[in-house]
Amino acid sequence: MLATIYLSEDNPYFAIDDYGALYSKDMSTLYKVPPQNSEYIIPRTVTTIIEYALFGMQHLSALNIPNTVTSIGTRLIMYSKIPLITNEKGINLTQLSFLGYSQIKNFTVPKSVQVLKDSCFWRCYNMLSIDFEEGSELEIIESSAFGYCNFQQIIIPAPCKEIRKSAFNYQQKLKNISLPATIQKLYPDTFLNCQNIQYISLDDQCENYSLIDNVILQSADGLQTIYIVSTITSITITASMKTIGNSVLQGCDNLTTITVDPNNKYFSASNGILYDLKKTKSIAAVGGIVKAVVADSVTMIGPSCFAGCQKMPSITLGSKVVSIEFQAFTNAKKITTITFPATLKYIRGSAFYYATILRTVRFLGDSLETIGTLAFQGTRLSSITFGSNLKLIEHDSFNGIPLTSLTFHPDCPMQKIRYNTSYQTKLTKVSIPRAVKVIEYYAFYNIKSLVTIEFQGPANITEIQRNVFSNANITTLSLLNTLTSLSNLAFFGCTYLETLIFEEGMMLDSLGQSCFRECLNLVRVQLPSSISDLSPTTFIGCTKLQSIDIPSDNANYSSEQGIVYSKSGDRLIICPAGLSSATIKKTILVIGSNAFYGCSLLETITFEPGCRLETMEEGTFGGCTALVRVDLPTSLQVV
């Protein structure tokens, strides 16, 4: 972290004040305040503060912004611990966008602000109150402006015309909200995942929205339902209603009954679930639903349909369901088991995200093609088996869950395993389907229970990206000759790996940096003839490695007594980290960078008589902690 900024006194472009903060030469623009400062005052010369200027400040207890400031960049105090920010009276800011990811506890929006920008107060978890200066000119609150804040009430000032989608997303503690007569545009998702609002106040003069029985906020024409307060127990969808916001019904834990006016042309309902008119799509379940049975005519479980249904331990899907849409069961915290019909093809992103006690899923058929991003993250799934039609599993689908068994059909058409797919699960075996060509970064990272990796033949694997199998506990690894790219740190920290085999006929031309770093039990490795680019860091920290063997037909490298040289024999490339002694041949002119790096057991270095060594590049003996003395040859010219 930046501690001190130094600047020559004659610098023509920048200036530094007594607090060590960096400015433009005329002190009108603030660029950076050192994060360790416990004291700081913004000078009145400043008109512009750039983004991140006070990033990460841990010790400043308060900050006052002078009324000379007219422009402030985004995320001004991101990851700072400043609890209090005040604005000098008369400040002229028209937009506010800079307080996201901060630890402020309360804030008063200056009267000049017309727009609260997207994510303005995003994830300000400690913010307990928000006020608006008298005479506020606020017109628009953009998406996610107050996402994940924790204040319980808010009074929107009278000039405000529009509050956009997800403006209060996941405001779980918001209980009271007051809306002015000037409101012209709300959205069905404005209060997405705000499940605890108990009281809504709407100015009687508002022409665009109405409040029915003090519990249902809807458009004046009745076509849109924006929010239903959480205390309601039953509801009837009126004849004119056309749309209803995601999570509006699901957030009402006491709501157990829903009916639809027979004259409504858009909706139908039964057993606590709202559907489209023809019952082909389930739209939303009531928050108090306990046993959910989806109509057999349904082909789509709609977005957020059962999201946040906290009382539902049981769900039965109809036999015709083809897709489960985005966040359909997110935070459905009572469901433990679900059976998917034979018709199911698509499980969309976050479909079961943090359904925290979901342990068992079962597929009745073989039709599933796609699993979306974060689909099962936060669940308790221990095993899952896929059929022969699987084409895609998106990134982070099983990230961090206690999954011990992930079974693919060997003939499924999936060509890529996306990044973080099974990051830090508890798998013991990974069997890669035949069609897979690429395994993306961190796909199986840090699975310390993983002891077996196999590729179903005939395999098509061409690329294994960085950190894919880092920290696995495999003992044997056989890499297939279809492989053309093995990236940095791919098998880093596989401390139990004893046997590494490169299949005959391999076309792999390079090994990524630190690819097999700290594979502590490797003793001997034979590299393929195709290798043309070998990093000295490839086997760093392999403290038992005695020999790296290069086939005689390799065009670029050779090896002798386990040490790797250039083919011409005048450059030493890598010394295995398990050697206790090494001899530098007299033909060597250059010892390459990091050639002996991490050889912690190396005690002696001997140079052959007549040695012609001229150059030792950087890092040559770094980490050689047992090497006490090296008598360098007189031929050495460059170090």
C-alpha positions as CSV (number, residue, x, y, z in Angstrom):
1,M,0.0,0.0,0.0
2,L,1.2,3.5,-0.9
3,A,2.9,5.1,2.2
4,T,4.6,8.3,1.0
5,I,4.5,10.3,-2.2
6,Y,7.8,12.0,-3.2
7,L,8.0,14.8,-5.7
8,S,10.9,17.1,-6.6
9,E,10.2,20.8,-5.8
10,D,10.7,21.9,-9.4
11,N,8.2,19.5,-10.9
12,P,6.2,21.5,-13.4
13,Y,3.0,19.4,-13.3
14,F,2.3,18.3,-9.7
15,A,2.3,19.6,-6.2
16,I,2.3,18.0,-2.7
17,D,0.9,19.6,0.5
18,D,1.8,19.2,4.1
19,Y,-0.3,16.0,4.4
20,G,1.7,14.4,1.6
21,A,-1.3,14.5,-0.8
22,L,-0.7,14.8,-4.6
23,Y,-2.4,17.6,-6.6
24,S,-2.1,19.3,-10.0
25,K,0.4,22.1,-10.0
26,D,-2.3,24.8,-9.3
27,M,-3.8,22.6,-6.5
28,S,-7.2,22.5,-8.3
29,T,-7.2,18.7,-8.8
30,L,-6.7,16.2,-6.0
31,Y,-5.1,13.0,-7.2
32,K,-4.2,10.9,-4.2
33,V,-4.0,11.0,-0.4
34,P,-1.6,8.6,1.3
35,P,-3.8,5.8,2.8
36,Q,-2.0,5.7,6.1
37,N,-2.9,9.4,6.9
38,S,-4.9,9.9,10.1
39,E,-5.4,13.6,9.4
40,Y,-6.3,15.3,6.2
41,I,-8.2,18.5,5.1
42,I,-9.1,19.1,1.5
43,P,-7.9,22.6,0.6
44,R,-10.3,25.2,-0.8
45,T,-8.3,25.4,-4.0
46,V,-9.6,22.0,-5.1
47,T,-12.4,21.8,-7.7
48,T,-11.9,18.3,-8.9
49,I,-11.3,15.0,-7.0
50,I,-10.4,12.1,-9.3
51,E,-11.7,8.5,-8.7
52,Y,-10.0,6.4,-6.0
53,A,-8.2,9.5,-4.5
54,L,-8.9,8.4,-0.9
55,F,-8.9,4.7,-1.7
56,G,-8.1,2.4,1.3
57,M,-7.8,5.1,4.0
58,Q,-7.9,3.1,7.2
59,H,-7.2,5.8,9.9
60,L,-9.1,9.0,8.9
61,S,-12.1,9.5,11.2
62,A,-13.9,12.2,9.2
63,L,-13.8,14.1,5.9
64,N,-15.4,17.5,5.0
65,I,-15.8,18.3,1.3
66,P,-15.5,22.1,0.7
67,N,-18.0,23.9,-1.5
68,T,-15.3,24.7,-4.0
69,V,-15.5,21.1,-5.3
70,T,-17.7,20.6,-8.3
71,S,-16.6,17.2,-9.6
72,I,-15.8,13.9,-7.7
73,G,-14.8,10.7,-9.4
74,T,-16.4,7.3,-8.7
75,R,-15.4,5.1,-5.7
76,L,-13.6,8.0,-4.0
77,I,-13.4,6.2,-0.6
78,M,-13.7,2.6,-1.7
79,Y,-12.4,0.2,1.0
80,S,-11.7,3.1,3.3
81,K,-12.8,3.1,7.0
82,I,-13.9,6.8,7.0
83,P,-17.2,6.7,9.0
84,L,-18.3,10.3,8.4
85,I,-18.4,12.5,5.3
86,T,-19.9,16.0,5.3
87,N,-20.4,18.5,2.6
88,E,-19.9,22.3,3.2
89,K,-23.1,24.2,2.8
90,G,-23.5,25.6,-0.7
91,I,-21.5,22.8,-2.5
92,N,-22.5,22.5,-6.1
93,L,-22.4,18.8,-7.1
94,T,-25.0,17.8,-9.7
95,Q,-24.2,14.1,-9.6
96,L,-23.3,11.8,-6.7
97,S,-21.4,8.6,-7.5
98,F,-18.4,8.2,-5.2
99,L,-19.5,6.5,-1.9
100,G,-19.7,2.8,-3.0
101,Y,-17.9,0.2,-1.0
102,S,-17.3,2.6,1.9
103,Q,-18.0,2.4,5.7
104,I,-19.9,5.6,6.1
105,K,-22.7,5.4,8.7
106,N,-24.9,8.3,7.6
107,F,-25.0,10.8,4.8
108,T,-26.9,13.9,3.8
109,V,-27.2,14.4,0.1
110,P,-26.5,18.0,-0.9
111,K,-29.4,20.0,-2.3
112,S,-27.7,20.6,-5.7
113,V,-27.5,16.8,-6.5
114,Q,-29.9,16.0,-9.4
115,V,-28.8,12.3,-10.0
116,L,-27.7,9.6,-7.6
117,K,-25.6,7.6,-10.0
118,D,-25.6,3.8,-10.6
119,S,-24.2,2.0,-7.5
120,C,-23.6,5.4,-5.7
121,F,-23.9,3.8,-2.2
122,W,-23.4,0.2,-3.4
123,R,-22.5,-2.1,-0.5
124,C,-22.3,0.6,2.1
125,Y,-23.2,-2.0,4.7
126,N,-22.7,0.3,7.7
127,M,-25.0,3.1,6.4
128,L,-27.8,3.4,8.9
129,S,-29.4,6.6,7.7
130,I,-29.8,8.7,4.5
131,D,-31.1,12.3,4.4
132,F,-31.6,15.0,1.8
133,E,-30.8,18.6,2.3
134,E,-33.8,20.9,2.4
135,G,-34.6,22.2,-1.1
136,S,-33.3,19.1,-2.7
137,E,-33.1,19.1,-6.5
138,L,-32.9,15.3,-6.9
139,E,-34.6,14.0,-10.0
140,I,-33.3,10.5,-10.6
141,I,-32.1,7.5,-8.5
142,E,-30.2,5.1,-10.8
143,S,-29.9,1.3,-10.6
144,S,-28.3,-0.2,-7.5
145,A,-27.8,3.2,-6.0
146,F,-28.6,1.9,-2.5
147,G,-27.9,-1.8,-3.1
148,Y,-27.0,-3.7,0.1
149,C,-27.3,-0.7,2.4
150,N,-28.8,-1.2,5.9
151,F,-30.9,1.9,6.7
152,Q,-34.5,1.2,7.8
153,Q,-36.3,4.2,6.3
154,I,-36.0,6.8,3.5
155,I,-38.0,9.8,2.5
156,I,-37.6,10.5,-1.2
157,P,-37.6,14.3,-1.8
158,A,-40.3,16.0,-3.8
159,P,-38.5,16.8,-7.0
160,C,-37.6,13.1,-7.7
161,K,-39.2,11.8,-10.9
162,E,-37.7,8.4,-11.4
163,I,-36.3,5.5,-9.3
164,R,-34.7,2.9,-11.6
165,K,-34.5,-0.9,-11.5
166,S,-32.9,-2.5,-8.5
167,A,-32.2,0.9,-6.9
168,F,-32.8,-0.7,-3.5
169,N,-31.6,-4.2,-4.4
170,Y,-31.2,-6.4,-1.3
171,Q,-32.1,-3.7,1.2
172,Q,-33.1,-6.4,3.7
173,K,-33.6,-3.9,6.6
174,L,-35.6,-1.3,4.7
175,K,-39.0,-1.1,6.5
176,N,-40.4,2.4,5.6
177,I,-40.4,4.4,2.4
178,S,-42.0,7.7,1.6
179,L,-42.6,8.6,-2.1
180,P,-43.4,12.1,-3.3
181,A,-46.2,13.3,-5.7
182,T,-43.5,14.0,-8.4
183,I,-42.7,10.4,-9.0
184,Q,-43.3,9.6,-12.7
185,K,-41.5,6.3,-13.2
186,L,-41.0,3.3,-11.0
187,Y,-40.2,-0.2,-12.2
188,P,-41.4,-3.7,-11.1
189,D,-37.8,-4.4,-10.0
190,T,-37.2,-1.0,-8.2
191,F,-37.5,-2.8,-4.8
192,L,-36.0,-6.1,-6.0
193,N,-35.2,-8.4,-3.0
194,C,-36.4,-5.8,-0.4
195,Q,-38.5,-8.3,1.4
196,N,-39.2,-6.5,4.7
197,I,-40.9,-3.2,3.7
198,Q,-43.9,-2.8,6.1
199,Y,-45.0,0.7,5.4
200,I,-45.2,2.7,2.2
201,S,-46.3,6.3,2.1
202,L,-47.4,7.9,-1.2
203,D,-48.3,11.6,-1.5
204,D,-52.0,11.9,-2.3
205,Q,-51.3,14.2,-5.2
206,C,-49.3,11.6,-7.1
207,E,-50.9,11.1,-10.5
208,N,-48.8,8.2,-11.8
209,Y,-49.1,5.7,-8.9
210,S,-51.6,4.6,-6.3
211,L,-51.4,2.8,-3.0
212,I,-54.2,0.2,-2.6
213,D,-55.3,-0.4,1.0
214,N,-51.9,1.0,2.1
215,V,-50.2,-2.3,1.1
216,I,-50.1,-2.6,-2.8
217,L,-48.1,0.0,-4.7
218,Q,-49.1,0.0,-8.4
219,S,-49.3,2.2,-11.4
220,A,-52.4,4.5,-11.6
221,D,-53.8,2.5,-14.5
222,G,-53.4,-0.7,-12.6
223,L,-51.2,-2.4,-15.2
224,Q,-48.0,-2.6,-13.1
225,T,-47.6,-3.8,-9.5
226,I,-44.4,-2.3,-8.0
227,Y,-44.5,-3.6,-4.4
228,I,-46.6,-5.4,-1.9
229,V,-45.8,-4.8,1.8
230,S,-44.6,-7.9,3.7
231,T,-47.4,-8.1,6.2
232,I,-50.2,-9.0,3.6
233,T,-51.8,-12.5,3.9
234,S,-53.9,-12.7,0.7
235,I,-54.1,-10.9,-2.6
236,T,-56.3,-10.7,-5.7
237,I,-54.7,-9.7,-9.0
238,T,-57.1,-7.2,-10.5
239,A,-58.5,-7.3,-14.0
240,S,-56.3,-4.5,-15.3
241,M,-53.0,-5.7,-13.9
242,K,-50.4,-6.5,-16.6
243,T,-47.0,-6.8,-14.9
244,I,-45.7,-7.6,-11.4
245,G,-42.2,-7.1,-10.1
246,N,-39.8,-9.9,-9.5
247,S,-39.7,-10.9,-5.8
248,V,-42.8,-8.8,-5.0
249,L,-44.9,-11.8,-3.9
250,Q,-42.0,-14.0,-2.7
251,G,-40.9,-11.5,-0.1
252,C,-44.3,-11.6,1.7
253,D,-43.7,-14.4,4.2
254,N,-47.2,-14.2,5.5
255,L,-48.8,-14.3,2.0
256,T,-50.4,-17.7,1.5
257,T,-53.3,-17.0,-0.9
258,I,-53.4,-15.5,-4.4
259,T,-56.3,-15.3,-6.8
260,V,-56.8,-13.7,-10.2
261,D,-59.8,-11.7,-11.3
262,P,-61.6,-13.8,-14.0
263,N,-61.4,-10.8,-16.4
264,N,-57.6,-10.5,-16.2
265,K,-56.1,-11.2,-19.7
266,Y,-52.6,-11.9,-18.5
267,F,-52.5,-14.0,-15.4
268,S,-53.8,-17.2,-13.8
269,A,-53.1,-18.7,-10.4
270,S,-53.5,-21.9,-8.4
271,N,-52.0,-23.4,-5.2
272,G,-50.1,-20.2,-4.3
273,I,-48.4,-19.8,-7.7
274,L,-49.0,-17.1,-10.2
275,Y,-48.8,-18.1,-13.9
276,D,-49.2,-16.6,-17.3
277,L,-52.7,-16.9,-18.7
278,K,-52.1,-20.3,-20.4
279,K,-50.1,-21.7,-17.5
280,T,-47.0,-22.3,-19.6
281,K,-44.8,-20.1,-17.4
282,S,-44.7,-19.9,-13.6
283,I,-44.1,-16.3,-12.7
284,A,-44.1,-16.0,-8.9
285,A,-44.9,-18.0,-5.8
286,V,-46.4,-16.4,-2.7
287,G,-43.9,-16.0,0.1
288,G,-45.8,-18.2,2.5
289,I,-46.0,-21.2,0.3
290,V,-45.0,-24.5,2.0
291,K,-45.6,-27.2,-0.5
292,A,-45.2,-26.1,-4.1
293,V,-46.7,-28.2,-7.0
294,V,-46.1,-26.6,-10.4
295,A,-48.9,-27.1,-13.0
296,D,-48.1,-29.9,-15.4
297,S,-48.6,-27.5,-18.4
298,V,-45.7,-25.3,-17.4
299,T,-42.6,-25.3,-19.7
300,M,-40.7,-22.5,-18.0
301,I,-40.0,-21.7,-14.3
302,G,-39.7,-17.9,-14.6
303,P,-36.9,-15.6,-13.2
304,S,-37.0,-15.4,-9.4
305,C,-40.2,-17.4,-9.3
306,F,-39.5,-19.1,-6.0
307,A,-36.6,-16.8,-4.9
308,G,-36.6,-16.1,-1.2
309,C,-39.5,-18.5,-0.4
310,Q,-38.3,-19.3,3.1
311,K,-41.0,-21.7,4.2
312,M,-40.9,-24.1,1.2
313,P,-39.3,-27.5,1.9
314,S,-40.9,-29.3,-1.0
315,I,-41.2,-28.5,-4.7
316,T,-42.7,-30.7,-7.5
317,L,-42.0,-29.7,-11.0
318,G,-44.4,-30.5,-13.9
319,S,-43.4,-33.1,-16.5
320,K,-43.0,-30.6,-19.3
321,V,-40.5,-28.1,-17.8
322,V,-37.8,-27.2,-20.3
323,S,-36.1,-24.3,-18.6
324,I,-35.4,-23.0,-15.0
325,E,-34.7,-19.3,-15.4
326,F,-32.4,-16.9,-13.7
327,Q,-32.5,-16.9,-9.8
328,A,-35.6,-19.1,-9.9
329,F,-34.8,-20.7,-6.5
330,T,-32.2,-18.2,-5.2
331,N,-32.3,-18.1,-1.3
332,A,-35.0,-20.8,-1.2
333,K,-33.5,-21.9,2.1
334,K,-35.8,-24.8,3.1
335,I,-35.6,-26.9,0.0
336,T,-33.4,-30.0,0.4
337,T,-34.3,-32.1,-2.7
338,I,-35.5,-31.5,-6.3
339,T,-36.2,-33.9,-9.1
340,F,-35.9,-32.6,-12.7
341,P,-38.2,-33.9,-15.4
342,A,-36.9,-35.6,-18.5
343,T,-37.7,-32.5,-20.6
344,L,-35.4,-30.2,-18.8
345,K,-32.7,-28.5,-21.0
346,Y,-31.7,-25.3,-19.3
347,I,-30.8,-24.4,-15.8
348,R,-30.0,-20.6,-15.9
349,G,-27.6,-18.5,-13.9
350,S,-28.0,-18.4,-10.1
351,A,-31.0,-20.7,-10.4
352,F,-30.3,-22.3,-7.0
353,Y,-27.9,-19.7,-5.7
354,Y,-27.7,-20.0,-1.9
355,A,-30.5,-22.5,-1.6
356,T,-28.4,-23.4,1.4
357,I,-29.6,-26.8,2.4
358,L,-30.2,-28.2,-1.1
359,R,-28.4,-31.5,-1.0
360,T,-29.9,-33.7,-3.7
361,V,-30.8,-33.2,-7.3
362,R,-32.0,-35.9,-9.6
363,F,-32.5,-36.0,-13.4
364,L,-35.2,-38.2,-14.8
365,G,-33.9,-37.8,-18.3
366,D,-30.9,-37.0,-20.5
367,S,-32.0,-33.7,-22.1
368,L,-30.0,-31.2,-20.0
369,E,-27.8,-29.0,-22.2
370,T,-26.8,-25.9,-20.1
371,I,-26.1,-24.9,-16.6
372,G,-25.7,-21.2,-16.0
373,T,-23.2,-19.1,-13.9
374,L,-23.4,-19.6,-10.1
375,A,-26.3,-22.1,-10.7
376,F,-25.6,-24.1,-7.5
377,Q,-23.2,-21.9,-5.6
378,G,-24.0,-21.8,-1.9
379,T,-25.9,-25.2,-1.9
380,R,-24.9,-28.3,-0.1
381,L,-24.8,-30.7,-3.1
382,S,-22.6,-33.6,-2.6
383,S,-22.9,-35.3,-5.9
384,I,-24.4,-34.7,-9.4
385,T,-24.4,-36.8,-12.6
386,F,-24.9,-35.4,-16.1
387,G,-26.2,-37.1,-19.2
388,S,-24.9,-37.3,-22.8
389,N,-26.4,-34.0,-24.1
390,L,-24.6,-31.6,-21.8
391,K,-23.0,-28.8,-23.8
392,L,-22.1,-26.1,-21.3
393,I,-21.5,-25.6,-17.6
394,E,-20.9,-21.9,-17.0
395,H,-18.3,-20.5,-14.6
396,D,-18.7,-20.7,-10.8
397,S,-21.6,-23.2,-11.1
398,F,-20.3,-25.3,-8.2
399,N,-17.8,-22.9,-6.7
400,G,-17.0,-23.6,-3.0
401,I,-19.7,-26.2,-2.3
402,P,-19.0,-29.6,-0.6
403,L,-19.3,-31.6,-3.9
404,T,-17.5,-34.9,-3.7
405,S,-18.7,-36.5,-7.0
406,L,-19.1,-34.7,-10.4
407,T,-19.8,-37.2,-13.1
408,F,-19.9,-36.4,-16.8
409,H,-21.1,-38.7,-19.6
410,P,-17.9,-39.5,-21.6
411,D,-19.7,-38.7,-24.8
412,C,-21.3,-35.4,-23.9
413,P,-20.6,-32.6,-26.4
414,M,-19.2,-30.1,-23.9
415,Q,-16.0,-28.6,-25.4
416,K,-15.0,-26.3,-22.6
417,I,-15.0,-26.4,-18.8
418,R,-15.4,-22.8,-17.6
419,Y,-13.3,-21.0,-15.1
420,N,-14.0,-21.5,-11.3
421,T,-16.5,-24.2,-12.2
422,S,-15.6,-26.5,-9.3
423,Y,-13.2,-24.1,-7.4
424,Q,-12.6,-25.4,-3.8
425,T,-15.1,-28.2,-3.9
426,K,-14.4,-31.6,-2.3
427,L,-14.1,-33.8,-5.4
428,T,-11.9,-36.9,-5.2
429,K,-11.9,-37.7,-8.9
430,V,-12.2,-35.7,-12.1
431,S,-12.9,-37.5,-15.4
432,I,-12.8,-35.1,-18.4
433,P,-15.2,-36.0,-21.2
434,R,-13.8,-36.7,-24.7
435,A,-15.1,-33.6,-26.4
436,V,-13.5,-31.1,-24.0
437,K,-10.7,-29.0,-25.6
438,V,-10.1,-26.3,-23.0
439,I,-10.2,-26.3,-19.2
440,E,-10.2,-22.7,-18.1
441,Y,-8.4,-21.1,-15.2
442,Y,-9.1,-22.2,-11.6
443,A,-11.7,-24.7,-12.8
444,F,-10.6,-27.3,-10.2
445,Y,-8.4,-25.1,-8.1
446,N,-7.5,-25.9,-4.4
447,I,-9.3,-29.2,-4.2
448,K,-7.1,-30.9,-1.7
449,S,-9.3,-34.1,-1.8
450,L,-8.6,-34.6,-5.5
451,V,-6.5,-37.7,-6.0
452,T,-7.4,-38.8,-9.6
453,I,-7.4,-36.9,-12.9
454,E,-8.2,-38.7,-16.0
455,F,-9.1,-37.9,-19.6
456,Q,-11.7,-40.0,-21.4
457,G,-10.3,-41.3,-24.7
458,P,-9.9,-40.6,-27.5
459,A,-9.4,-37.2,-25.9
460,N,-9.4,-33.8,-27.6
461,I,-7.9,-31.7,-24.8
462,T,-5.6,-29.0,-26.2
463,E,-5.4,-26.4,-23.4
464,I,-5.1,-26.4,-19.6
465,Q,-5.1,-22.8,-18.3
466,R,-3.5,-21.3,-15.2
467,N,-4.1,-22.8,-11.7
468,V,-6.6,-25.4,-13.1
469,F,-5.4,-28.2,-10.8
470,S,-3.3,-26.2,-8.2
471,N,-3.1,-27.9,-4.8
472,A,-4.6,-31.2,-5.9
473,N,-3.4,-34.3,-4.1
474,I,-2.8,-36.4,-7.2
475,T,0.2,-38.8,-7.2
476,T,0.2,-39.6,-10.9
477,L,-0.4,-37.4,-13.9
478,S,-0.5,-38.5,-17.5
479,L,-0.7,-35.6,-20.1
480,L,-2.1,-36.5,-23.5
481,N,-0.4,-35.8,-26.8
482,T,-3.3,-33.6,-27.9
483,L,-2.2,-31.0,-25.4
484,T,-0.7,-27.9,-27.0
485,S,-0.9,-25.4,-24.1
486,L,-0.1,-25.8,-20.4
487,S,-0.3,-22.4,-18.6
488,N,1.3,-20.9,-15.6
489,L,0.8,-22.6,-12.2
490,A,-1.5,-25.3,-13.8
491,F,-0.3,-27.9,-11.3
492,F,1.3,-25.7,-8.7
493,G,1.3,-27.1,-5.2
494,C,0.5,-30.7,-6.1
495,T,2.7,-31.8,-3.3
496,Y,2.0,-35.6,-3.6
497,L,2.7,-35.8,-7.3
498,E,5.4,-38.5,-7.8
499,T,4.9,-39.5,-11.5
500,L,4.6,-37.1,-14.4
501,I,4.2,-38.6,-17.9
502,F,4.1,-36.8,-21.2
503,E,2.4,-39.1,-23.8
504,E,4.5,-40.1,-26.8
505,G,4.0,-38.0,-29.9
506,M,3.1,-34.8,-27.9
507,M,3.2,-31.5,-29.7
508,L,3.4,-29.3,-26.6
509,D,6.0,-26.6,-27.2
510,S,6.0,-24.8,-23.8
511,L,5.4,-25.2,-20.1
512,G,3.9,-22.3,-18.3
513,Q,5.9,-20.5,-15.6
514,S,5.7,-22.3,-12.2
515,C,3.6,-24.9,-13.9
516,F,4.8,-27.7,-11.5
517,R,6.0,-25.4,-8.8
518,E,6.3,-27.1,-5.3
519,C,5.4,-30.5,-6.5
520,L,7.5,-31.8,-3.6
521,N,7.6,-35.5,-4.4
522,L,8.7,-35.3,-8.1
523,V,12.0,-37.1,-8.4
524,R,12.6,-37.4,-12.1
525,V,10.8,-35.9,-15.1
526,Q,11.3,-36.6,-18.8
527,L,10.1,-33.7,-21.0
528,P,8.7,-34.2,-24.5
529,S,10.9,-33.7,-27.6
530,S,8.5,-30.9,-28.8
531,I,9.4,-28.5,-26.0
532,S,10.9,-25.3,-27.4
533,D,10.2,-22.8,-24.6
534,L,11.1,-23.8,-21.1
535,S,10.8,-21.4,-18.2
536,P,13.4,-21.8,-15.3
537,T,10.5,-21.4,-12.9
538,T,8.6,-24.5,-14.2
539,F,9.9,-26.8,-11.4
540,I,10.8,-24.2,-8.7
541,G,10.4,-25.7,-5.2
542,C,10.4,-29.3,-6.3
543,T,12.9,-30.2,-3.6
544,K,13.1,-33.9,-4.4
545,L,13.7,-33.4,-8.1
546,Q,17.0,-34.9,-9.1
547,S,16.8,-35.0,-12.9
548,I,15.0,-33.2,-15.8
549,D,15.6,-35.4,-18.8
550,I,15.5,-34.1,-22.4
551,P,15.2,-36.5,-25.3
552,S,18.2,-36.4,-27.7
553,D,15.9,-35.4,-30.6
554,N,14.8,-32.2,-29.0
555,A,15.9,-29.3,-31.2
556,N,16.3,-26.7,-28.5
557,Y,17.5,-28.3,-25.3
558,S,19.7,-31.0,-23.9
559,S,20.3,-32.5,-20.5
560,E,23.2,-34.0,-18.7
561,Q,23.2,-35.3,-15.1
562,G,19.7,-34.0,-14.8
563,I,20.6,-30.4,-15.6
564,V,19.0,-28.7,-18.6
565,Y,21.1,-26.8,-21.2
566,S,20.6,-25.1,-24.5
567,K,21.1,-27.4,-27.4
568,S,24.3,-25.6,-28.3
569,G,25.6,-26.4,-24.8
570,D,26.7,-22.9,-24.0
571,R,23.8,-21.9,-21.7
572,L,22.6,-23.5,-18.5
573,I,18.8,-23.3,-18.2
574,I,17.6,-25.2,-15.1
575,C,19.2,-27.0,-12.3
576,P,16.7,-29.4,-10.5
577,A,15.9,-28.2,-6.9
578,G,16.7,-31.6,-5.3
579,L,20.4,-31.6,-6.2
580,S,22.9,-31.0,-3.4
581,S,25.8,-30.3,-5.8
582,A,26.3,-29.2,-9.3
583,T,29.2,-28.8,-11.8
584,I,29.3,-26.0,-14.3
585,K,30.7,-27.4,-17.5
586,K,33.6,-25.5,-19.1
587,T,31.5,-25.0,-22.3
588,I,29.0,-22.8,-20.5
589,L,29.1,-19.2,-21.4
590,V,25.8,-18.1,-19.7
591,I,23.9,-19.2,-16.6
592,G,20.4,-18.1,-17.4
593,S,18.1,-16.1,-15.1
594,N,16.8,-18.1,-12.1
595,A,18.6,-21.2,-13.3
596,F,19.4,-22.3,-9.7
597,Y,16.5,-20.3,-8.1
598,G,15.0,-22.2,-5.1
599,C,17.7,-24.9,-5.0
600,S,17.5,-24.9,-1.2
601,L,19.5,-28.1,-0.8
602,L,22.4,-27.0,-3.0
603,E,25.6,-26.9,-1.0
604,T,28.4,-26.9,-3.6
605,I,29.0,-25.4,-7.0
606,T,32.0,-26.5,-8.9
607,F,33.4,-25.0,-12.1
608,E,35.3,-27.3,-14.5
609,P,38.9,-26.4,-15.2
610,G,39.1,-24.1,-18.2
611,C,35.6,-22.7,-17.5
612,R,34.7,-20.0,-20.0
613,L,31.6,-18.6,-18.1
614,E,31.0,-15.0,-19.1
615,T,27.5,-14.1,-17.8
616,M,25.3,-14.9,-14.8
617,E,21.8,-13.4,-15.3
618,E,19.5,-12.2,-12.6
619,G,18.3,-14.4,-9.8
620,T,20.8,-17.1,-10.5
621,F,21.3,-18.3,-7.0
622,G,18.1,-16.9,-5.4
623,G,16.8,-19.1,-2.6
624,C,19.9,-21.3,-2.4
625,T,19.9,-21.1,1.4
626,A,22.4,-24.0,1.9
627,L,25.0,-22.5,-0.5
628,V,27.6,-20.9,1.7
629,R,30.4,-20.2,-0.8
630,V,30.8,-19.9,-4.6
631,D,34.3,-19.4,-6.1
632,L,33.5,-17.7,-9.4
633,P,35.8,-18.2,-12.4
634,T,38.0,-15.4,-13.6
635,S,36.3,-15.5,-17.0
636,L,33.1,-14.0,-15.6
637,Q,32.4,-10.6,-17.0
638,V,28.7,-9.8,-16.3
639,V,26.6,-10.5,-13.2
